Structure formats: C-alpha cells, structure tokens
Amino acid sequence: MSIGSLIVLVVAVAVVALDVAVASPWTGLLVVLGMGIVTLAVAEQVRQMIAARRKTADVGGVLWFEVALFLALLGFLLARAFILGDAFDGPLSERRLAAAETYDLVFTTLAALAGALVIAPERTGRVLLNMSQRPAMMLIGSFAALISLGSLLLTLPVSLTDAAHTSFVDSLFTMASAVCVTGLAVNDVGATYSLFGQGVILTGVQLGGIGIMTVAALALAFSNNSSLQSQLRYAAMLDARTVADLRKIVVGILAGTFIVEAIGAFLLWLLLVGDPRIGDAPALWTAVFHAVSSFCNAGYALFPGGMGAFVGDIGVQVVVMTLMMLGGLGFPVMVELVRHGWRRLVRVVKPTTPAPPRLSLATRVVLSTTLALIVAGTVAVLALEFGSGLQPAGEHGIFHRLWSALFISANTRSGGLDTVGVGGMRDATLLVLCVLMFIGGAPASTAGGIKTTTFATVVATLRAELRGREPELGGRALAPEVVRKATAVLVMMSGLLMAFVLLLSLTEDLPFLHVAFEAVSALATVGLSTGITSSFSVAGKLILTAAMFLGRVGPFTIALAVADQAATRSRHRLAREDLPVG
C-alpha cells in the first residue's frame, strides 16, 4: 500500500467518523480540509499510474476511474467551499443549514469511495468485469450507479437556481425518477433546476429510456477484449442469434431512438417557438427536453403543473402522445412495423414483389392489447369524469373532453404527463387508472408495469382454463415457459405493490387511495400523480424511490434470470402429482 493510499483511507475514516459524531454545518471547514487531503492523495495516485503507463504498455488498474474520481473530488471540494463561504456571509437559515449538511453528506460519501476504491483498483476492476459478464447484475449495478452519480450532481450549486433548494433526498428521488423513466417529482423541475441540472436529469432519462443494458451491449459487441460468452449472453437478452445481429440491433435501437426524438423535437419546436406559455425558457431546449421525456415515457415536464397549460392545444398533445406511444410499443415492434410497411410500399411500386410475411405473434399481441386498453381507458374516464374531472376542458366542447380522456388513457401506458389533473378525479376513476398503470406498456420498451404481453398471457390462460383448453393467442398455442414467466412477473409485481402500499400507509397520513395511486405510479414507472408527492415524508420519498427502482429493474431481472436458467436447466424431471386449487 502506497503512502497516498494510506492517507486516503485514514482521512476517509476520519471524515465519516466526524460527520457521524457531529452533524453540524460547522464541520464543513474540517470536511473541506479532509477532502483537500483526499484530493491530493488521489492526484498522487493518478500521477503514479500515468508514470507507470509511460514505462509499460499494460498497467493494471483503472486509470480512467482514478482521473474521474479526482475531478469529482475537486469539483465537490470547490462546491462545498462555495456553500460554506456563502453561509459565513450571514446568519444560517434553516434552508442554508440543510444545504451545508447535504454537502457534508456528499463529501462523506466521496471520501468513503476514495478510501474503498482507490486503495484496491485491481479488485475494483475484477468486480466490474464480473458484473459485465452477468447481464442481471450489470443491469442493477448500472442503474444504481447512474442514480447515485446523478443525485450527487443535482446537489451542486450549478444544478440549482437557488442553493437553498439543496436536499440530497429530493435529488435522489428526482434522479431515481429520471433514470427509472417515471416522472414523479417532489418539486418544480423547471423552476428548481438550472439548465445544467435539467441536462443531468435529461441524461438520466435518455440512458434509462434506451436502456443502459443496450449501451453496455453496444460497447461489448464492438469490444475486442470481451469474451464470446459475454457477447452471446447480451445477444440472447436482445433476442439476437449472433454477435453480428447484436451489433445491428443495438445500432438500430440507438439510431431509431435519436431519429424519432429529433423529429419530435423539431415538431415541438415549431409549435412552441414564440409561445408565451414557455416563459423565458429557450424554445429549442424545451422542445428537446419534452421530446426525449415523451419518447422515453419519463413524464417530466418543465412547465408548472405539468402539461395543464396545454389542455386545449391539440397539436402539442398529438406530438407528445405519438412519441409516448412509440416509446411504449418497444423497439422490436417498431422495427418490425417499419420493415413491414417498407415491404408493403415496395410491393405497391413493384406488384411482382412477394407479399411481406405476417406480423409476428408478439407484435400482433402488443398492438391489439395496447389498442384495447387505450380504448377501454378512454371510455371509462369519459364515462366517469364527463361532468367533473374533465371539466377544465369543458369550455372547448365535447370533442376536447373526449381528447382529454384519450390523452389520460394513453398516459397510463407509462407516459405520466397530465393535462386535466387526476388529483381532482373521483375514487372510481383513480382505481381504473391504477389498473391501467399496473399493466403498463410493451416488453423491451421504455414503459413499465407488468407489460401488455404479460396481461394478455394471463387473460389467455384464464380463458383457456374456463374452456378446458390450452392457452392460445392469435391462433398459436402458448409455450408453458411463457405462462410461467408471466405468472412470475404478475405475482412479483403484485407482492411488491402490496408491500409498498402497506409501508406508505404506515409512514404517510394522507388519503389511502391517493397513497396507493402514488405507489402504483412509482412501481409501474408511470409518473401520474394526484399532487401529493411533495407532501411525502423523507421515509415516504425513500420508499417511493425503492419502488421506482424495483419497478424498473425487477421484471428485467426476472426475464434475464429465466433466460440464464433455461440454458442450464436440469435434464431430469420429478414425478408429477395433482394438487387441489381454488
């Protein structure tokens, strides 16, 4: 162990002990001093590794991580000094006190990271390598790392319009909501966060929407050092048969995502430029932010009160809803639809061209189930809220009430943007919306929930049991593995929902149905809210954060685990026996 590593360890332990023993912003001076020593120690580590790299072509360790940690430490050191200096200029208010304590927490975290990771870069590299070879672990670790990093960035003064808004719990909640493409917010994103902070949120939305796993698969597919086994694991995850197909799929996903978002941003820019409703915000940035948020089904808006100001603007709602529905259909479905439409167009031009093959069962199930749910949701909301909840759109006539009901129904797929305010709707409507949110969107999409194919499989299984036949969809019998996977996802999500509703009912003194609505919205990563999110206690916000995280990674992890078990399934089978049910 080098002298620099020993200093890092000692200072990290001292800073942690100091903040635990004395929780006061006046410890900030000592924290700044301690983090200065840590920064110098990390700088020494970077210097030694650069010198070693000049001497040999292959150096163990992760130099890029050392450099990144050094820059992070230096940035947070300056930020903490800024906050502390601002605090000494006048009396400490409660908000300023909370800001200083937040930075103490941030620096304590960074000191612990420096002490744990700088000392053992080789072990860190091995852990990261093992995670990269296991897609399920890579999924959980990458989401957690991105949320943690983004939470720290959102506490920086450059991320906020006012340093008094600093709250690590609120930053953690906001970043988890962004990465998990949920959209629940405890504050006004447009008013609380600066352009830099909004950029951090949008980056989390983009990476969370297209899937960090897709980015990892892209890096792995074009890497010369990754093993063939790792590449094939990611290929199976994205339904690719070969590594070459994996490269085509991930490139297609990224290219398709950016093209659709660019078109959506351009259309929104044409509609919003010069619009007084966006205030002083740049029209181009507003358009880009909402295009990415809509396509990734994130549900974040920069306007106060969400999309309420655009309740009568059909043009903006059409663009936003189209982007949400495309993102909620999933990348495989979109690719197949584009190919199918192109082949039909070629056949029109050249009648001798063979007819395109029939759409796959998965695509047909996704399209039919999505359409059925949107129509059913629109009819239910319109019937229950025609004279009350949709009243804000009443001045525009029956058509606009119908359109508002359609917009709300489409958002339950996982969009999360609201124009009329679901908080004022009756309990029966909220219950219907909870069911629609729980189902969610399509697999391999930016949407959450149990997924439309899972719902269709469960319904088909129930119908088959009532008829005494095997489950079937679209004229095809369903494999037993599909039924088992759908059952596992349904049971897991139902159990998690019950657990989170129970915990929130214990920590929050709010109407039960509204609390349950927030829990469903968080777990299904939808983002619709009755307007009580900011009223949740710290414990409630942390519970909702956990719900968003598990709702995003849970179904994926089960799917990956089932795929891994399928490859190593035992050859022997146990004797079967009947069991009374029902």
C-alpha positions in Angstrom: 0.0 0.0 0.0 1.4 3.4 -1.0 1.6 6.4 1.3 -1.1 8.1 -0.8 -3.5 5.2 -0.4 -2.9 5.1 3.3 -3.7 8.8 3.6 -6.9 8.3 1.6 -8.0 5.5 4.0 -7.2 7.4 7.2 -8.9 10.6 6.0 -11.9 8.8 4.7 -12.5 7.1 8.1 -11.9 10.3 9.9 -14.4 12.3 7.8 -17.0 9.6 8.2 -16.5 9.5 12.0 -16.6 13.2 12.2 -19.9 13.6 10.4 -21.5 10.8 12.3 -20.3 12.2 15.7 -21.0 15.9 15.0 -23.8 16.6 12.5 -23.3 20.3 12.1 -22.5 22.5 9.1 -19.7 24.0 11.1 -17.8 20.7 10.5 -17.6 22.0 6.9 -14.2 23.6 7.4 -12.8 20.3 8.6 -14.6 18.4 5.8 -13.0 20.8 3.2 -9.6 20.2 4.8 -10.1 16.5 4.8 -11.4 16.4 1.3 -8.4 18.5 0.2 -6.1 15.9 1.5 -8.1 13.2 -0.2 -8.0 15.1 -3.5 -4.2 15.4 -3.2 -3.9 11.7 -2.4 -6.0 10.8 -5.4 -3.9 13.2 -7.6 -0.8 11.4 -6.4 -2.3 8.1 -7.4 -3.1 9.4 -10.8 0.4 10.7 -11.2 1.9 7.4 -10.3 -0.3 5.5 -12.7 0.5 7.9 -15.5 4.2 7.5 -14.8 3.8 3.7 -14.8 1.8 3.7 -18.0 4.7 5.6 -19.7 7.1 2.8 -18.7 5.0 -0.2 -19.7 2.2 -0.7 -22.2 0.0 -2.7 -19.9 -0.7 -1.4 -16.5 -3.2 -3.0 -14.0 -5.9 -0.8 -12.5 -8.4 1.6 -13.9 -6.8 4.8 -14.7 -9.9 6.4 -16.1 -11.7 5.8 -12.8 -8.8 7.4 -10.9 -9.0 10.5 -13.1 -12.8 10.7 -12.9 -12.7 10.4 -9.1 -10.0 13.1 -8.9 -12.1 15.5 -11.0 -15.2 14.7 -8.9 -13.5 15.3 -5.7 -12.0 18.6 -6.9 -15.4 19.7 -8.1 -17.2 18.9 -4.9 -14.4 20.4 -2.9 -15.0 23.8 -4.7 -18.7 23.4 -4.4 -18.5 22.8 -0.6 -16.2 25.7 -0.2 -18.7 27.9 -2.1 -21.6 26.9 0.1 -19.6 27.3 3.3 -18.4 30.7 2.3 -21.9 31.8 1.4 -23.1 30.6 4.8 -20.5 32.6 6.6 -21.6 35.8 4.9 -24.8 35.9 7.0 -26.9 34.1 9.6 -27.6 30.5 8.7 -31.2 29.9 7.9 -32.8 26.5 8.1 -32.6 26.0 4.4 -28.9 27.1 4.3 -28.3 24.8 7.3 -29.8 21.9 5.3 -27.7 22.8 2.3 -24.5 22.7 4.3 -25.4 19.4 5.9 -26.2 18.0 2.4 -22.7 18.8 1.2 -21.3 17.2 4.3 -23.1 14.0 3.3 -21.9 14.3 -0.3 -18.3 14.7 0.8 -18.6 11.9 3.3 -19.8 9.6 0.5 -17.0 10.6 -1.8 -14.4 10.2 0.9 -15.7 6.6 1.6 -15.5 5.9 -2.2 -11.9 7.2 -2.3 -10.9 5.1 0.7 -12.5 1.9 -0.6 -11.8 2.1 -4.4 -8.5 4.0 -4.8 -6.8 1.5 -2.4 -7.8 -1.5 -4.4 -8.2 -0.6 -8.1 -7.3 -4.2 -9.2 -10.1 -5.7 -7.1 -12.5 -3.0 -8.4 -11.6 -3.9 -11.9 -12.3 -7.6 -11.3 -15.7 -6.8 -9.7 -16.7 -4.6 -12.7 -15.5 -7.3 -15.1 -17.6 -10.0 -13.3 -20.6 -7.7 -13.4 -20.2 -7.0 -17.1 -20.4 -10.8 -17.8 -23.7 -11.1 -15.9 -26.4 -9.0 -17.5 -28.7 -9.1 -14.5 -26.0 -7.8 -12.2 -24.9 -5.3 -14.8 -28.5 -4.0 -15.0 -28.9 -3.5 -11.3 -25.4 -2.0 -10.8 -25.5 0.4 -13.7 -28.9 1.8 -12.7 -27.8 2.2 -9.1 -24.5 3.8 -10.1 -26.2 6.3 -12.5 -28.8 7.2 -9.9 -26.1 7.8 -7.3 -23.9 9.9 -9.5 -26.8 12.0 -10.8 -28.0 12.6 -7.2 -24.6 14.0 -6.3 -24.5 16.2 -9.4 -28.0 17.6 -8.6 -26.8 18.9 -5.3 -24.2 21.1 -6.9 -24.9 24.9 -6.9 -24.6 24.9 -10.7 -27.5 22.5 -10.9 -29.9 24.7 -8.9 -31.5 28.0 -9.4 -31.1 28.6 -5.6 -28.6 26.8 -3.3 -31.3 26.8 -0.6 -33.1 24.1 -2.7 -30.4 21.7 -1.9 -31.7 18.4 -0.5 -30.0 15.1 -1.0 -33.2 13.1 -0.6 -35.0 15.3 -3.1 -32.1 15.0 -5.5 -32.0 11.2 -5.0 -35.8 11.0 -5.6 -35.6 13.2 -8.7 -32.7 11.3 -10.3 -34.2 7.9 -9.5 -37.4 9.1 -11.1 -35.4 10.2 -14.2 -33.3 7.1 -14.6 -36.3 4.8 -14.0 -38.3 7.0 -16.5 -41.1 7.5 -14.0 -41.7 11.3 -13.8 -42.8 11.7 -10.2 -41.4 14.9 -8.9 -41.2 16.5 -5.4 -40.5 20.0 -6.8 -41.0 22.0 -10.0 -38.2 20.8 -12.3 -38.2 23.9 -14.5 -38.1 26.3 -11.5 -35.8 24.4 -9.2 -33.1 23.2 -11.5 -30.9 25.3 -13.8 -30.1 24.4 -17.4 -27.2 22.2 -16.2 -29.4 20.4 -13.7 -32.1 19.9 -16.3 -29.3 18.4 -18.5 -28.3 16.0 -15.8 -32.0 14.9 -15.5 -32.4 14.6 -19.2 -29.2 12.5 -19.5 -30.6 10.1 -16.8 -33.9 9.9 -18.7 -32.1 9.1 -22.0 -29.9 6.4 -20.6 -32.7 5.0 -18.5 -35.1 5.1 -21.5 -33.0 3.4 -24.2 -31.6 1.1 -21.6 -28.2 1.1 -20.0 -28.1 -2.6 -21.0 -28.3 -1.5 -24.6 -25.3 0.8 -24.2 -23.4 -2.0 -22.5 -24.3 -4.4 -25.2 -23.1 -2.0 -27.8 -19.8 -1.5 -26.1 -19.4 -5.2 -25.7 -20.3 -6.0 -29.2 -17.6 -3.7 -30.6 -15.0 -4.6 -28.0 -12.0 -6.7 -29.0 -11.3 -7.8 -25.4 -14.7 -9.1 -24.3 -15.3 -12.9 -24.3 -17.6 -14.6 -26.8 -19.7 -16.0 -23.9 -20.4 -12.4 -22.6 -21.3 -11.2 -26.1 -23.7 -14.2 -26.6 -25.4 -13.5 -23.2 -26.2 -10.0 -24.3 -27.2 -11.2 -27.7 -29.7 -13.5 -26.1 -31.0 -10.7 -23.9 -31.8 -8.6 -27.0 -33.2 -11.6 -29.0 -30.2 -11.7 -31.3 -28.9 -15.0 -32.7 -25.4 -14.0 -33.4 -22.9 -11.3 -32.3 -23.3 -9.7 -35.8 -27.1 -9.4 -35.2 -26.4 -7.9 -31.7 -24.4 -5.1 -33.3 -27.2 -4.4 -35.9 -29.9 -4.4 -33.2 -28.1 -2.1 -30.8 -27.1 0.3 -33.5 -30.7 0.2 -34.9 -32.1 0.9 -31.4 -29.8 3.9 -30.8 -30.2 5.3 -34.4 -34.0 4.8 -34.3 -34.3 6.5 -30.9 -32.3 9.6 -31.8 -34.1 9.9 -35.2 -37.6 9.7 -33.6 -36.6 12.1 -30.8 -35.1 14.5 -33.3 -38.3 14.6 -35.4 -40.4 15.0 -32.3 -38.2 17.8 -31.0 -38.4 19.6 -34.4 -42.2 19.4 -34.4 -42.4 20.7 -30.8 -40.0 23.5 -31.6 -42.2 24.6 -34.5 -45.2 24.6 -32.1 -43.6 26.2 -29.1 -41.3 28.9 -30.6 -42.7 32.3 -29.6 -45.3 30.7 -27.3 -45.7 32.8 -24.1 -46.6 29.7 -22.1 -43.0 28.5 -22.0 -41.9 31.9 -20.5 -38.2 32.8 -20.8 -37.1 29.2 -21.5 -35.3 28.6 -24.8 -37.8 27.0 -27.2 -35.3 24.6 -28.7 -34.2 23.3 -25.3 -37.9 23.0 -24.2 -38.7 21.0 -27.3 -35.7 18.7 -27.0 -36.4 18.1 -23.3 -40.1 17.2 -23.8 -39.4 15.1 -26.9 -36.9 12.9 -25.0 -39.1 12.8 -21.9 -42.1 11.8 -24.0 -40.4 9.1 -26.1 -38.7 7.6 -23.0 -42.0 7.7 -21.2 -40.3 9.7 -18.4 -43.3 12.0 -17.7 -41.1 15.0 -16.8 -42.2 18.5 -17.9 -40.6 21.9 -17.4 -43.9 23.7 -17.0 -45.5 24.4 -13.6 -48.3 21.9 -13.1 -47.1 19.6 -15.9 -49.0 19.9 -19.2 -52.0 21.7 -17.7 -51.3 24.8 -19.8 -51.7 22.8 -23.0 -55.0 21.2 -22.2 -56.6 22.8 -25.3 -53.6 22.6 -27.5 -54.2 19.5 -29.7 -51.1 20.0 -31.8 -48.7 19.7 -28.9 -50.6 16.8 -27.4 -50.6 14.9 -30.7 -46.8 15.1 -30.9 -46.3 14.2 -27.2 -48.8 11.3 -27.3 -47.3 9.9 -30.5 -43.9 9.9 -29.0 -45.2 8.2 -25.9 -47.0 5.5 -27.8 -44.0 4.8 -30.0 -41.7 4.5 -27.0 -44.3 2.3 -25.2 -44.6 -0.1 -28.1 -41.0 -1.3 -27.8 -38.0 -1.3 -30.2 -38.6 -4.8 -31.7 -42.2 -3.9 -32.5 -41.2 -0.6 -34.1 -38.5 -2.2 -36.2 -40.9 -4.9 -37.4 -43.6 -2.3 -38.3 -41.1 -0.2 -40.2 -39.8 -3.3 -42.2 -43.4 -4.5 -42.8 -44.5 -1.1 -44.0 -41.5 -0.7 -46.3 -42.1 -4.1 -47.9 -45.7 -3.2 -48.5 -44.6 0.1 -50.1 -42.2 -1.7 -52.3 -45.0 -4.1 -53.3 -47.2 -1.2 -54.3 -44.4 0.1 -56.6 -43.5 -3.3 -57.9 -46.5 -5.6 -57.8 -44.3 -8.6 -58.7 -42.5 -8.4 -55.3 -43.5 -11.1 -52.9 -46.0 -10.2 -50.2 -44.5 -9.3 -46.8 -44.8 -12.0 -44.2 -47.4 -11.8 -41.5 -46.6 -9.8 -38.4 -45.2 -11.9 -35.6 -47.4 -13.0 -32.7 -45.6 -10.7 -30.3 -46.2 -7.6 -32.4 -49.9 -8.5 -33.0 -50.4 -9.1 -29.3 -48.7 -5.8 -28.3 -50.7 -3.8 -30.9 -54.1 -5.3 -30.1 -53.7 -5.3 -26.4 -52.4 -1.7 -26.4 -55.3 -0.5 -28.6 -57.9 -2.3 -26.4 -56.5 -0.8 -23.2 -56.4 2.7 -24.6 -60.0 2.5 -25.9 -61.2 0.9 -22.7 -59.4 3.6 -20.6 -60.8 6.4 -22.7 -64.4 5.1 -22.4 -64.0 4.6 -18.6 -62.5 8.1 -18.0 -65.0 9.8 -20.2 -68.0 8.0 -18.6 -66.8 8.6 -15.0 -65.5 12.2 -15.4 -67.5 13.7 -18.2 -69.1 16.3 -15.9 -66.4 16.7 -13.2 -62.8 15.6 -13.8 -62.8 16.7 -17.4 -64.5 20.0 -16.6 -61.3 22.0 -17.2 -61.7 21.0 -20.9 -65.4 21.7 -20.8 -65.1 25.1 -22.4 -63.8 23.5 -25.5 -66.7 21.2 -26.0 -67.4 17.5 -26.1 -64.5 16.8 -28.6 -61.9 18.2 -26.3 -63.3 16.3 -23.3 -63.0 13.1 -25.4 -59.5 14.1 -26.4 -58.5 14.8 -22.8 -59.9 11.3 -21.8 -57.9 9.8 -24.6 -54.7 11.6 -23.6 -55.1 10.4 -19.9 -55.7 6.9 -21.1 -52.7 6.9 -23.3 -50.5 8.3 -20.5 -51.4 5.3 -18.2 -49.3 3.1 -20.6 -46.4 4.8 -18.8 -46.3 8.4 -20.2 -47.1 10.2 -16.9 -48.0 13.6 -18.4 -51.3 15.1 -17.2 -53.4 17.9 -18.7 -56.5 17.9 -16.6 -55.2 16.9 -13.2 -56.0 13.4 -11.9 -56.0 14.6 -8.3 -59.5 16.0 -8.7 -61.0 12.8 -10.2 -63.3 10.5 -8.2 -62.1 7.4 -6.5 -63.6 5.1 -9.1 -61.6 6.7 -11.8 -58.4 6.5 -9.8 -59.0 2.8 -9.3 -59.4 2.3 -13.1 -56.2 4.3 -13.7 -54.4 2.2 -11.2 -55.3 -1.0 -13.1 -54.2 0.5 -16.4 -50.9 1.8 -15.0 -50.2 -1.6 -13.4 -50.4 -3.2 -16.8 -48.1 -0.7 -18.4 -46.6 -0.9 -21.9 -44.8 -3.5 -24.1 -41.7 -5.5 -23.4 -38.3 -4.1 -24.5 -39.8 -0.6 -24.4 -39.4 2.5 -22.3 -42.6 1.7 -20.5 -43.1 0.0 -17.1 -45.7 -2.2 -15.5 -46.2 -5.9 -15.9 -46.3 -5.4 -19.7 -49.1 -5.9 -22.2 -47.9 -9.3 -23.2 -47.9 -10.5 -19.6 -51.5 -9.3 -19.2 -52.6 -10.9 -22.5 -50.9 -14.2 -21.5 -52.7 -14.2 -18.1 -56.0 -13.5 -19.7 -55.5 -16.2 -22.3 -54.6 -18.7 -19.6 -57.7 -17.8 -17.6 -59.9 -18.1 -20.7 -58.2 -21.5 -21.5 -58.9 -22.8 -18.0 -62.5 -21.8 -18.2 -62.8 -23.6 -21.6 -60.7 -26.6 -20.6 -58.2 -25.9 -23.4 -54.5 -25.0 -23.6 -53.7 -21.3 -23.6 -53.6 -19.7 -27.0 -53.2 -16.2 -28.5 -53.5 -15.2 -32.2 -54.1 -18.7 -33.3 -51.0 -20.0 -31.6 -50.6 -22.2 -28.5 -48.5 -20.6 -25.8 -45.4 -22.4 -24.5 -45.5 -23.4 -20.8 -42.4 -21.3 -20.2 -44.3 -18.2 -21.4 -47.1 -18.9 -18.9 -44.7 -19.5 -16.1 -42.8 -16.3 -16.8 -46.0 -14.2 -17.0 -47.2 -15.7 -13.7 -43.9 -15.0 -12.0 -43.9 -11.3 -13.2 -47.6 -10.9 -12.1 -47.0 -12.4 -8.6 -43.8 -10.5 -8.0 -45.2 -7.1 -9.1 -48.4 -7.7 -7.1 -46.4 -8.7 -4.0 -44.2 -5.6 -4.3 -47.2 -3.3 -4.8 -48.9 -4.7 -1.6 -45.7 -4.2 0.4 -45.1 -0.6 -0.8 -48.7 0.3 -0.2 -48.5 -1.1 3.3 -45.3 0.8 4.1 -46.6 4.1 2.7 -49.9 3.7 4.7 -47.7 3.4 7.8 -45.5 6.4 7.1 -48.0 8.9 5.5 -51.1 10.5 7.0 -52.8 11.0 3.6 -55.9 9.6 1.9 -55.3 5.9 1.4 -56.4 5.7 -2.3 -54.2 8.6 -3.2 -51.2 7.0 -1.5 -52.0 3.7 -3.3 -52.2 5.6 -6.6 -48.7 7.1 -6.0 -47.4 3.6 -5.1 -48.8 2.1 -8.4 -47.5 5.0 -10.4 -44.0 4.6 -8.9 -43.8 0.8 -9.2 -45.2 0.9 -12.8 -42.8 3.8 -13.6 -45.7 5.8 -14.9 -45.4 9.2 -13.2 -49.1 10.2 -12.9 -49.7 11.8 -9.6 -52.6 13.1 -7.5 -50.4 16.0 -6.5 -49.3 14.8 -3.1 -45.8 13.6 -3.9 -44.2 16.7 -2.4 -46.1 16.2 0.8 -44.5 12.8 1.5 -42.1 12.4 4.4 -38.5 11.6 4.0 -39.3 7.9 4.7 -42.1 8.0 2.1 -39.9 9.5 -0.5 -37.3 6.8 0.1 -40.0 4.1 -0.2 -41.2 5.6 -3.5 -37.6 5.7 -4.7 -37.2 2.0 -3.9 -40.5 1.3 -5.7 -39.3 3.1 -8.9 -36.0 1.3 -8.8 -37.5 -2.2 -8.3 -40.3 -1.5 -10.8 -37.7 -0.7 -13.5 -35.2 -3.5 -12.9 -37.5 -6.1 -11.4 -39.2 -7.6 -14.5 -36.0 -7.3 -16.5 -34.1 -9.2 -13.8 -36.6 -12.0 -13.7 -36.6 -12.3 -17.5 -32.8 -12.5 -17.5 -32.8 -15.0 -14.7 -35.2 -17.2 -16.5 -33.1 -17.0 -19.7 -30.0 -18.0 -17.7 -31.8 -20.9 -16.1 -33.1 -22.1 -19.4 -29.6 -22.6 -20.6 -28.6 -24.6 -17.5 -31.9 -26.5 -16.9 -31.5 -29.9 -15.4 -32.2 -32.9 -17.6 -34.1 -34.9 -15.0 -37.8 -34.3 -14.1 -39.7 -35.0 -10.9 -42.8 -37.2 -10.7 -46.0 -35.1 -11.2 -48.9 -35.1 -8.8 -52.2 -33.2 -8.7 -52.9 -30.5 -6.1 -56.4 -29.1 -5.3 -56.6 -25.4 -6.3 -59.5 -23.0 -5.7 
